[in-house]
Amino acid sequence: MACQSVVAEAVSEVKRQAMTELRKAVAESELKASRLIAAERARLDAVVDEARKQAVDEILVSLRAPHDSNEVSWTTFNDFSDLFCWHFSFLSV
């Protein structure tokens, strides 16, 4: 009987040590994963910020130089809308 209790205690101790090591490994993995996620989030934020800056720059360039590009700009839109409004005001007289 004493031998069985010693074996049972030894088995319980091995189980406790295994659970302790498992918890430690899980905690380390979670820490590593959260660091990787934070790094990727920071990298993605930087990419998004750069894309926003480029988009704003492209919009500003196209608005400042409307005749140098084939794209419709606000200046050409305003010119067209002025002519359009003048045409309708002329017809309503």
ZIJO-V38018 format. One line per field, one symbol per residue. ss: DSSP state (h for helix, s for strand, l for the rest). phi: phi as a letter, one per 20 degrees, with the letter a starting at -180 (. if undefined). psi: psi as a letter, one per 30 degrees, with the letter a starting at -180 (. if undefined). A space follows every 10 residues. Layout:
# ZIJO-V38018
ss = ???
phi = ???
psi = ???
This chain:
# ZIJO-V38018
ss = lhhhhhhhhh hhhhhhhhhh hhhhhhhhhh hhhhhhhhhh hhhhhhhhhh hhhhhhhhhh hhhhlhhhll lllhhhhhhh hhhhhhhhhh hll
phi = .fffffffff ffffffffff ffffffffff ffffffffff ffffffffff ffffffffff ffffcfeece efdfffffgf ffffffffff fef
psi = eeeeeeeeee eeeeeeeeee eeeeeeeeee eeeeeeeeee eeeeeeeeee eeeeeeeeee efeeiffflf lkleeeeeee eeeeeeeeee ff.
